[in-house]
Amino acid sequence: MADPEQLESIRRGVRALCQEFDEQYWLGLDTSRDYPTKFVSALTREGYLAALIPEEYGGSGLGLREACAILEEISFSGGHPGACHAQMYVMGSVLRHGSEAQKQQYLPKIASGELRMQSFGVTEPSTGTDTTSLKTSARRDGDQYIINGQKVWISRVQHSDLMLLLARTKPKHESTRKTDGLSTFIVDLNQAVGNGLTVRPIDSMINHHSCELFFDDLSIPAENLLGQEHNGFRVVMDGMNAERILIAAECIGDGRFFVDKAVKYASEREVFGRAIGQNQGVQFPIARCHTAIQAADLMVEKAADLFDQGQSCGPEANMSKMLASEASWNAADMCMEVHGGFAFAREYHIERKFRETRLYRTAPISTNFILSYIAEHVLGLPRSF
């Protein structure tokens, strides 16, 4: 279990750092579509992006619960942790499945900021959430693997040095289970781009720096295999569970951002000679959103604690992501309603966060897919697909 005093100390430190990168900073980046290099560098310098890396490799040696607090505070401050959160959740895969040689090679440089590990290459245009049907292949050729295929919606590739890549190393029809035959690799993007890897940015609604990736006989060293060959699905699932819990924490921060904005505006805005916050029609939606956020936060804490204890946490990771993303989205919609027409003015910073938090009802896993997972794996209902 996390130490409450340590958690509060972390929160205070992140809040202080975020004061240097106010809402105007993020508004400017949203307008220019630039990457928050200064912010990411500051987080790295203060050790926050190395939260999950053990101290023997130069990191802070903290748990997922502490990492959740870091990302939540960034969101609550009006910032956008999606610019750098992958460097935390990929540790779920690297720390649990990486060899000692791989940890020695990469982790100290990631902790210091010499290297960035900001990308997770899983999604494909023809398979989407059906991960076990992905088509990108990795063929062993001596001491190399040859990669061919395509990925889509892979974020921060242009701002990262390393990427985790999931590819098929055994044909699906030869695999005994759906999850067999996939392998996970560490890809050195600096060597790969232009040498078998083509990157095409996607112009999208939010500033996540997402790209399409095209692999054409990309050669990577066999020593870059993470974990066991053909067992890569298990490797990425440890990263995916961490991802879902961390993104749920971001949504908690977003939700609190919206509630805080709504409370302040409703207390100050006067119509018909009284603050609009005196009206129950305004009060009740704010109070309902606050309650939902508090409830979702409890599930996030439970999921993070299970992860830190090395226990199975798939149901909790999925439920926390679903509950938190729905709570933040409802809070975003409520905040728009409370502000009325002013919510659409960029200077109020609400419409930007409104767009950002909407993503998490769809990614990294959709609400409907989570419901299918819970129905089958928690409730024992027949598989629906």
Secondary structure, 3 states (H helix, E strand, C coil): CCCHHHHHHHHHHHHHHHCCCCHHHHHHHHHHCCCCHHHHHHHHHCCHHHCCCCHHHCCCCCCHHHHHHHHHHHHHCCCCHHHCCHHHHCHHHHHHHCCHHHHHHHHHHHHHCCCCEEEEECCCCCCCCCHHHCCCEEEEECCEEEEEEEEEEEECHHHCCEEEEEEECCCHHHCCCCCCCEEEEEEEHHHHECCCEEEEECCCCCCCCEEEEEEEEEEEEHHHEECCCCEHHHHHHHHHHHHHHHHHHHHHHHHHHHHHHHHHHHHHCEECCEEHHHCHHHHHHHHHHHHHHHHHHHHHHHHHHHHHCCCCCHHHHHHHHHHHHHHHHHHHHHHHHHHHHHHHCHHHCHHHHHHHHHHHHCCCCCHHHHHHHHHHHHCCCCCCC
